[in-house]
Amino acid sequence: MTATPEQLAQLQAANDQINATPYDENVQADAADLWVDTPGIGTGYECRDYVLGKSKLLREQGFPVPDMSVVLCYIEPEPPLDNPAGAPVRQLHAVLACNAGGDIYILDNRAPQIYLWTDPPYPYLWAQQQIASTTDFKDVSKTGLA
């Protein structure tokens, strides 16, 4: 089974709509680790908030909640800011995984197009995936997404 053209269009439209919200490099929400689905005055809007905005939009459109999950991954290595000669570090990043027709698509604020989790546009290291319909996570670093 594979995703239908309608499912792909729905996922792409949600990705496009929420990605239109400007990313806030000076995220003030980080200190309190706030998760919001719409940007608020005086708060930042970063990857986790894009995930929640997309999942809220898809829920409102009838996309099945058990078919969506937050996925945490590590982005490509960057030199540490405080020690340029030190080992590269990878920052944690959040994306939305959506099961459509048995295929898992990723909605990512860093990418304009949705993509299959097996073919990311960046060298992500998948770390944890939300367990469907819960706030718990499981390690997917060796198994991949489900």
Secondary structure as UniProt FT lines:
FT   HELIX           5..19
FT   HELIX           29..32
FT   TURN            41..42
FT   HELIX           47..60
FT   TURN            61..62
FT   HELIX           65..67
FT   STRAND          68..74
FT   TURN            84..85
FT   STRAND          92..100
FT   TURN            101..102
FT   STRAND          103..107
FT   TURN            109..110
FT   STRAND          115..116
FT   TURN            117..118
FT   STRAND          125..130
FT   TURN            132..133
FT   STRAND          137..139
FT   TURN            141..143
//
